């Protein structure tokens, strides 16, 4: 059962979306403000969030940012502003998709189903490697049952390495994919520092192999036993 949170202050539109998505596989929760949305998000687990940018008690971007500090739950933005700046801002802040008003409910339903399928493929399973358990969806990381506390940057780095385990990822690609906040300049030492910190948190002398391997002159890889 997929629980969907609709954050839209236009009650008629919210009801239309709810009716369009309603099925035996989906449970719909409707709220009409940022305050109500955060309360619902804090109390329940959702498979996807449909979030209006313009809400009566604030900006939907603020809620998006707050949620992204805790979860990678798929978020589709609704906006009446067909502006590149709003679209780019939303996507860079971590939104998975957007749709501008007015829109077809059939198209919205198709986009919701697409995001749910992607979630099942990329995040539906917890990654288990030897003594590690990595739950990127809920930002929970453990080794031998002990929790590992990782920064957002370390989480991004770990996810890229684990998804591509056995393959070398160049420094340039890692920098480009980790620091995607539009910064014009990233200290070339930032990646080396992040690698060092991640190693210190996840590796120890009991490991069968050094998992984060440096491929000199190229980049890094999550090593696998042959």
C-alpha positions as CSV (number, residue, x, y, z in Angstrom):
1,X,0.0,0.0,0.0
2,X,1.4,3.4,-1.1
3,X,0.5,6.3,1.2
4,X,0.5,9.6,-0.8
5,X,0.6,13.0,0.9
6,X,-1.1,15.9,-1.0
7,X,-0.1,19.4,0.2
8,X,-2.4,21.8,-1.7
9,X,-4.4,24.7,-0.3
10,X,-6.9,24.7,-3.1
11,X,-9.4,22.2,-1.7
12,X,-11.2,21.6,-4.9
13,X,-8.0,20.8,-6.7
14,X,-6.8,18.7,-3.8
15,X,-10.0,16.6,-4.0
16,X,-9.6,16.2,-7.7
17,X,-6.1,14.9,-7.3
18,X,-7.1,12.5,-4.6
19,X,-10.0,11.1,-6.7
20,X,-7.6,10.7,-9.7
21,X,-5.1,8.8,-7.6
22,X,-7.5,6.8,-5.4
23,X,-7.1,3.0,-5.8
24,X,-6.7,-0.2,-3.8
25,X,-3.0,0.3,-3.9
26,X,-3.0,3.9,-2.6
27,X,-4.0,5.7,0.5
28,X,-4.4,9.5,0.2
29,X,-3.7,12.0,2.9
30,X,-4.7,15.6,2.2
31,X,-3.4,18.7,4.0
32,X,-3.7,22.4,3.2
33,X,-0.7,24.1,4.8
34,X,3.0,23.7,5.6
35,X,2.2,23.2,9.3
36,X,-0.3,20.4,8.6
37,X,2.1,18.8,6.1
38,X,5.0,18.7,8.5
39,X,2.8,17.2,11.3
40,X,1.6,14.5,8.9
41,X,5.1,13.8,7.6
42,X,6.4,13.5,11.1
43,X,3.7,11.1,12.2
44,X,3.4,8.8,9.1
45,X,5.6,7.3,6.4
46,X,4.8,8.3,2.8
47,X,5.7,6.7,-0.5
48,X,5.4,10.1,-2.3
49,X,4.5,13.7,-1.7
50,X,2.7,16.1,-4.0
51,X,3.7,19.6,-2.9
52,X,2.3,23.0,-4.0
53,X,4.9,25.7,-4.0
54,X,2.5,28.5,-3.0
55,X,0.9,27.8,0.4
56,X,-1.0,30.1,2.8
57,X,1.6,29.8,5.6
58,X,4.8,29.8,3.6
59,X,6.8,28.7,0.6
60,X,6.7,25.0,-0.5
61,X,10.5,25.2,-1.1
62,X,11.0,25.6,2.6
63,X,9.1,22.4,3.3
64,X,11.0,20.7,0.5
65,X,14.3,21.7,2.1
66,X,13.2,20.5,5.5
67,X,12.1,17.1,4.2
68,X,15.3,16.6,2.3
69,X,17.2,16.9,5.6
70,X,15.5,13.7,6.6
71,X,14.4,11.7,3.6
72,X,14.7,11.0,-0.1
73,X,11.0,10.4,-0.4
74,X,9.9,11.3,-4.0
75,X,8.4,14.8,-4.2
76,X,6.4,16.2,-7.2
77,X,6.0,20.0,-7.1
78,X,2.9,21.8,-8.2
79,X,3.4,25.4,-9.4
80,X,1.3,28.1,-11.0
81,X,4.5,29.8,-12.1
82,X,5.7,28.4,-15.4
83,X,9.1,30.0,-14.7
84,X,12.5,28.4,-15.3
85,X,13.8,29.8,-12.0
86,X,11.1,28.0,-9.9
87,X,11.6,24.8,-11.8
88,X,15.4,24.9,-11.5
89,X,15.2,25.9,-7.8
90,X,12.9,23.0,-7.1
91,X,14.9,20.4,-8.9
92,X,18.2,21.6,-7.4
93,X,16.7,21.5,-3.9
94,X,15.8,17.8,-4.4
95,X,12.4,17.6,-6.1
96,X,12.0,14.6,-8.3
97,X,9.5,16.1,-10.8
98,X,7.2,19.1,-11.3
99,X,4.0,20.0,-13.1
100,X,2.6,23.4,-13.8
101,X,-1.0,24.5,-13.3
102,X,-3.4,24.0,-15.0
103,X,-2.6,20.4,-15.7
104,X,-4.3,17.1,-16.7
105,X,-5.0,14.8,-13.8
106,X,-4.3,11.8,-16.1
107,X,-0.8,13.2,-16.7
108,X,-0.3,13.8,-13.0
109,X,-1.4,10.2,-12.2
110,X,1.1,9.0,-14.8
111,X,3.9,10.9,-13.3
112,X,3.1,9.7,-9.8
113,X,3.1,6.1,-11.1
114,X,6.5,6.7,-12.7
115,X,8.0,8.0,-9.5
116,X,6.6,5.1,-7.5
117,X,8.1,2.6,-10.0
118,X,11.5,4.4,-9.9
119,X,11.4,4.3,-6.1
120,X,10.7,0.6,-6.1
121,X,13.7,0.0,-8.4
122,X,16.3,2.3,-6.9
123,X,15.3,2.7,-3.3
124,X,12.9,-0.1,-2.5
125,X,15.5,-2.5,-1.2
126,X,17.9,-1.9,1.6
127,X,21.5,-2.5,0.4
128,X,23.3,-5.2,2.5
129,X,27.0,-5.7,1.9
130,X,28.9,-8.0,4.3
131,X,28.5,-6.3,7.7
132,X,26.9,-3.2,6.3
133,X,23.2,-2.2,6.0
134,X,22.6,0.9,3.9
135,X,19.1,2.3,3.9
136,X,19.5,5.4,1.7
137,X,15.7,6.1,1.5
138,X,15.5,6.6,5.3
139,X,19.1,7.8,5.7
140,X,20.0,4.9,8.1
141,X,23.4,3.3,8.0
142,X,24.6,0.5,10.1
143,X,27.7,-1.8,10.5
144,X,27.4,-4.9,12.6
145,X,24.2,-3.5,14.0
146,X,25.8,-0.2,15.1
147,X,24.5,3.0,13.6
148,X,26.9,5.0,11.4
149,X,26.3,8.8,11.4
150,X,27.0,10.3,8.0
151,X,26.8,13.9,6.8
152,X,24.7,14.7,3.7
153,X,27.9,14.9,1.6
154,X,29.2,11.6,2.9
155,X,25.8,10.0,2.1
156,X,25.9,11.2,-1.5
157,X,29.4,9.9,-1.9
158,X,28.6,6.5,-0.3
159,X,25.5,6.1,-2.5
160,X,27.4,6.8,-5.7
161,X,30.2,4.4,-4.8
162,X,27.8,1.6,-3.6
163,X,25.6,1.9,-6.7
164,X,28.7,1.5,-8.9
165,X,30.6,-1.0,-6.8
166,X,33.4,-2.7,-8.6
167,X,33.7,0.2,-11.0
168,X,36.1,3.2,-10.8
169,X,34.4,6.6,-10.6
170,X,36.6,9.5,-11.6
171,X,37.3,12.4,-9.3
172,X,35.7,14.8,-11.8
173,X,32.5,12.8,-11.9
174,X,32.3,12.5,-8.1
175,X,32.8,16.2,-7.6
176,X,30.1,17.0,-10.3
177,X,27.6,14.6,-8.8
178,X,28.2,15.4,-5.1
179,X,28.4,19.2,-5.2
180,X,25.4,20.0,-7.3
181,X,24.4,23.2,-5.6
182,X,25.5,25.5,-8.4
183,X,28.7,26.6,-6.6
184,X,31.1,28.1,-9.1
185,X,34.1,26.8,-7.3
186,X,34.7,23.7,-5.2
187,X,38.1,23.3,-3.4
188,X,39.8,20.3,-5.2
189,X,40.7,19.0,-1.7
190,X,37.1,18.7,-0.7
191,X,36.6,15.3,-2.3
192,X,39.8,13.9,-0.6
193,X,38.7,15.2,2.8
194,X,35.2,13.6,2.3
195,X,36.7,10.3,1.2
196,X,39.0,10.3,4.3
197,X,36.1,11.0,6.7
198,X,33.9,8.4,5.1
199,X,36.7,5.8,5.4
200,X,37.2,6.6,9.0
201,X,33.5,6.0,9.8
202,X,32.9,2.8,7.9
203,X,36.2,0.9,7.7
204,X,38.1,-1.0,10.4
205,X,40.6,-3.8,10.8
206,X,37.9,-6.5,10.9
207,X,36.9,-5.8,7.3
208,X,37.8,-8.5,4.8
209,X,39.0,-5.9,2.3
210,X,39.4,-2.1,2.2
211,X,36.1,-1.1,0.7
212,X,36.8,2.4,-0.5
213,X,39.8,1.9,-2.8
214,X,41.9,4.7,-4.4
215,X,42.6,4.2,-8.0
216,X,45.6,6.5,-8.4
217,X,45.4,9.1,-11.0
218,X,41.8,8.3,-11.8
219,X,39.4,8.3,-8.8
220,X,37.8,5.9,-6.3
221,X,35.8,2.7,-6.2
222,X,33.8,0.5,-3.8
223,X,35.8,-2.6,-4.0
224,X,34.3,-6.1,-4.1
225,X,35.9,-9.4,-3.3
226,X,36.8,-11.5,-6.2
